[in-house]
Amino acid sequence: MPTRTRQPLTPMNAATAIKSRALVEGFDTVRLTTLPADDLRGERLDQFLALGHHGQMGWMAETAERRRHPRALWADARSAVVLGLNYGPDHDPMAALAHRDRGVISVYAQGRDYHDVVKKRLKALGGWMANALGGELKVFVDTAPLMEKPLAAQAGLGWQGKHTNLVSRTHGSWLFLGVILTTLDLPPDPPEADHCGVCRACLDICPTQAFPAPYQLDARRCISYLTIEHRGPVPQTLRPALGNRIYGCDDCLAVCPWNKFAQVAAEQAFHSREALTAPRLTELATLDDAAFRSLFAGSPVKRIGRDRFVRNVAYALGNSADTLAVPVLTTLCHDADETVRDAAEWALRRLGAPAADQETPSADGGFGA
């Protein structure tokens, strides 16, 4: 049989084919953009790092030069296919904040780990692109020094709101992003304009006032950072503002008016697991490492480890006004992890109960009263 040769496609036809295939692979939205010769929002990154707003996330400073431009990651890349998967919740993410004996886990972490779901679809789309269109490509899902949100805004998936997160006119705040960099020259889609207007709901709702100004975030005050990235004790002045948030925070996302256009996620993997929807704090506080790993198997929560998670739970118990939590907090005062012990003692004092009879070192924002 004669060998079949791939018929060359025009860039416009290739773009149309990619977008059609992306929908077949299960993505909810897709746009294309060229990779600019200059920095991608590099001035914002520089300011963020210069002010120390990255906190303990030293890897952001270490990878700054690669992060500021996609082609620093891969010099041969010419275009980006930017894709979104909707994870819109089927409930009010802020409703559980009123039930202080329950823990609040960020919407994105109540289902399966999005990295696994998005990457699988990216690889499927990338395999099709390589076979049908040629060229080389690399896929990215929030694990490499690539600034997905500015790239998504440039491609027209949405715009970066005053809270610095991506906002979509059709999906609101609830989009997981994935990127395929390719050596193909593809026609770019126009960027999306900023539609925030005078609204500042996302800025005003923040319990810890983590936004020094619109479009600026001080991660050191962000509850998502404090409960996920921050190692060791959380500064005592910020602990009451954590409320019952034990993994992440959705406040600035949930109040965005553009969510009126959002829909519930079609992907079943992103639907909330019952066990992770407002779980009882006193039960979470008893988790040992094995039970923690079992409960959060397949969840991004598993990445922070049992000790950091139970630290968060202890803070939440301290904010709960629930004196029934005293016995479990008293047990945690003898935990093997020093930060957990500190959190439990702080919680007991906040509940008006006597702390365990043990000394803890005093440090600014850390151990001690």
Secondary structure, 3 states (H helix, E strand, C coil): CCCCCCCCCCHHHHHHHHHHHHHHCCCCEEEEEECCCCCCCHHHHHHHHHCCCCCCCHHHHHCHHHHCCHHHHCCCCCEEEEEEEECCCCCCCCHHHHCCCECEECHHHCCCCHHHHHHHHHHHHHHHHHHHHCCCEEEECCCCCCCHHHHHHHHCCCEECCCCCEEECCCECCEEEEEEEECCCCCCCCCCCCCCCCCCHHHHHCCCCCCCECCECCHHHCHHHHHHHCCCCCCCCCHHHHCCEEECCCHHHHCCHHHHHCCCCCCHHHCCCHHHCCCEHHHHCCCCHHHHHHHCCCCHHHHHHHHHHHHHHHHHHHCCCCHHHHHHHHHHCCCCCHHHHHHHHHHHHHCCCCCCCCCCCCCCCCCCC
